[in-house]
Amino acid sequence: MSGRGTAGRPAPGPLQIRDAEVLRLEPAGAYHALTLRAPGIPERTRPGHFVALAVGGERSAMLLRRAFSVHRVRPAEQTVDIVFAVHGAGTAWLAARRPGDTVDVVGPLGQPFRVPEEATDAVLVAGGYGSAPMFVLAERLAARGGRVAMVLGAATAARLFGVAEARRVADEVMVTTDDGSAGERGLVTDPLPALIDRIGARLVYACGPMGMLRAVARVARSRGIESQCAVEEAMACGIGVCMTCVLPVVGEDGVTRMTRSCVDGPVFDGARVRWDILADRTGVLPDDVLGADAMRAH
């Protein structure tokens, strides 16, 4: 789907703020919710954008930034909220920040979700803290007069994020967990087909693990509707230089190219991502895929 017929214009280029102040860092279930004062970034941010944070102190700084979806922004207060889980040394360092500390931030980055100008009924699907950018998106869709349903899923109840917030912004909310500790036992895609049919959805938005996105895109395609998927790929630079976050995506010309998630995504048309190649993960590309070297030449 092109950007034509969607609301708003692309945001200006990213800002780098070397002294974004930590205002709050609070537990959010199994995750951490971080609020930064980052002047200039909030008014440029749209649902689906992300920010990249430098992690590590002066003596332990790590080469690669860490990318996080933006949860909420407050332009009047110049604040940016992100949600994250501790996975390694970088996020452990971030989880140890305290109010008054500063963090180097670049953002907003990437291509956001595309929101139709007209009223559009939609289902939003999220896994774990992949739900972080979905609540503002739900508000924008609802403001245009569309019905909004949400499906939130996780392995266990502790890994869910934002169920109460979802119930405030969506017309209908369904919760699934792998172990049945909250909501229905199963996957987010289990109730999805019936939910799409029930509200007459014309769009599905999704953010979460790659396997979940692949399944959501398959369901949307079977219903003849579009899916917009925010992919979770490691984005080392966030600005399209390092080529570590490439995905096989079919272009408008029908050619599959290794496409940079950080600048051409993270939001992609789910029907255009070559999920079959991602599922393989052998590192051997089929003959019909233009690789990173060929992409540079285009």
N, C-alpha and C positions, 0 to 999 in steps of 0.2 A: 504494500500500500504506500502510495506517495504521500507527501505532506500536503497535497492539494485538498482543499475542503476541510481542513482541520483548524482548530482554534489556535491563535497566537502565532508569533513568528519565532524562528530559532533565537535562543538567547545569545547575547554577545559572548565573546571569547572568555575563557576561564580567568579567574583572578587567583593570584598566589598571595596568601596571607601568612606571613611568617610568625605572627604573634597572636593567633586566634586564642582567646582566653577561654579556659575551661570554667564554665559557670556551675554545671552540675554533672555528677556521674553517679547514677543510681542503679541498683539491681532491678531487673525487669524479668522475673521468673528465672530462666536459665541464662539470661542474657544481661547485657549492660546497656543502659540508655545514657548517651553522652550529649550534653548541650554545650555548644561553643558559640562565643560571640565572634562572628566573622563578617564584618562590615563589607557590603557590596555583593556578597554571594546570595543572600535570601531573595532579593528582588529579581535575580536572574534565573532562579531555580524553578523547574517544572517537575511534576510527578514522573519519576523514572530516572532523573538525573542522579549522578553520584559525585562524591568528593573523594580525593585521594589525600591521605594523611602521612606525613613523615613520622616514623616511629623510632624510638630510642633517644637517649639523651646525648649530650655533647661527646661523651666518651664511649657510648654504645650505639650510636646511630646506625641504622641498617640501610643498606643501599636502596632497597626497593620500598616504595610507598605501599600502603594498604588502602584498597578501594572499598567504600561503603555507600550503599544506597542512602539517599536522604529520606529521613522519615517525615519530618516537618520543618518548615521555616517560619519565622516570625519577622517579616520585614521591619515592622515598627520597632522591634527590639534588636534587630540585626543578629538573630540567632539561627543556628542550624542544629537540628537534632539528628543523631544517627543511632542505630542499634547494632550491637555486635556481640559475637561470642568469642571466648578465648580459645584460640586454636594453636597458638605457638608463642614464641618469644615476643613478636611484634605486638600482638593483641594483648598479651600479658602486660607489657609495658604500658599500653594504652589504658588498661583496666586499673593501673596503679596511679593514674593521674588524680590530682586533687584540685578543688576550686582555686583559681589564681594561677595555676600552671598554664603554660602556653604550648600550642601545637601548630606546626607548619601545615597549612591546608591549601590545596588547589581545587577549584571548582567554580561553577558546576561543570561537570564533564559528561560527555556522551550525548546520545539522542534520547529524548524523553518519550513517554507514551504519547500517542497521537489521539487527541480527543475530538470527535466530530462536533461541528458547530450545531447540528440539529439534535433534537432529543433522540437518544439511542439507548435501548435496553441492553444491559451488559451483565456478564458474570465475571467476577474477579476471583482468581484462584491463587492461593499462596501456600508455600510450605515453610514451616519454621519462622525465622525472622525475615524471610522473604516477603512477609506481609507488610514490612515497614513502609514502603512507598505507596501502598495501595489505598490507604485511608483518605489521603488528599485527592487521589484519583477518583475515588468513589464520590467525594463531595463535589468534584467538578462535573462528573457525569450527572449527578442528581440535580445540580443547579441548572443544567440544560433541559431538565424535564424527563430524563430517562429513568427507568426502574433499574435498581442496582441490587444484585445478589452477590454474596461472597461465600467462598468455601475456604476455610482455613484448616490446614492439616499439619500433623507432626508425628514423630515416632511415639511420643508420650505427651500427657497433659502438660508436663513441665516445659516441653519444647515449643508449645504454642506461644504466639505473641499477638496481643491486641484483640482478643475476643470481645471484650467489653467495648472497646473502641469501634470495632466492626458493627456491633449492634446499634451503636449510636448513628452511624453514617449510612448503613445499608438497609434496604427494605426487607431483606431476608438473609439470614446467616446460617450456614451449616458448618459443623465442626467434625473432623474425622481424626482418629489417632490409630496408629498401627496396632497398639495393644488394647484399644478400647477403654483407656483410662479417662477419656473425655469424648463426648459426642458419640458418633457412630464408629464402630470398629471397621477399619479398612483404609483405603486410599482416597485422596481428594477426587480422583477421577471416578470413583464409584457412583456418587450421586450426581455427577456433572451432567450426563446426557439428559436425565429427567428434569434437572433444574433449568437447563437451556430451553427445553421444550415448554416448561411451565410458564416462564416469564417471556417467552418469545424473543430470547436474546439474539442480537445481531452481531455481537462482539464478545470475545473472551479475552481477558487480560490475565497474564500469569507471571509470577515471579517465584523462583525457588530452585531446587536442585534440577540438574539437567534431565534426569530420568523422568521427573514429574512434568517438566516442560514438554518433553517428547510425547508423553501420554496425553497431555492437555491438547497439544496441537493436533494429535490424531483424532481426538473426540470432536474438536471444532471442525476439522475437515470433513468428518463423517456427517456432520449436521449442515454442511454447506455454508459455514460462516467463518469469518476471519478470526485469527488469534494473534495477539501481540504478546511476545514472550521476552521478558527481561532475563537474559542469560547470566549464569554465575560462572565466570571464567576468571582466572588469575590475571589481573591487570597490573603489570609491573610498573609501567610508566604512566598509563592513563591518558596519554596524548598521541598514541599511534606511532611511536618511534621504534619500540623494541620488538614488535611483532610476536610477542609471546601469547597473545590472547586471540589468535586467529581462529575462525570457525568457517566451515564450508557452507556457503550461502549461495543460492541460485539468484542471479541478477535478472534485471528486466529483459535482458537479451537471451535468457535461458541458459547461460553459461555459469557453471559453479566455480566460484573463486574462494580462496582463503581470505576471509574478510575480518578486519580488525573489530573486535567487540567494543573496544573502548571509545572509538570515534564513530564507527558506523552503527554501533549498538550503544548500550547493551540491549535495547529493545529491537527485536526483529519480527518480521512477519513469520509466524510459526510454520506456515506452509512452504517457506523458502529455505529454511534451515535443513541441511542434510543430516537429519538425526541418525540415519542409517550408518553414516561414516563415524559420527560421534560415538555411537553404540559400539562400534568395532574397536576403536582406540588402539589399533595395531601400529599406527604411525605410517602405514603404507597407504598413499592416496590412490584412488582409482584414476584411470587414464583421463577421465572427463573433468578432472578438477585442476584448475590453474593454481599452482602453489604460490607461496609468499614471494619468491623471486620474480615469477611472472607477474604478480600483482603490482610489484613496484614499477614494472615496465608499462603498466596500463595507467 
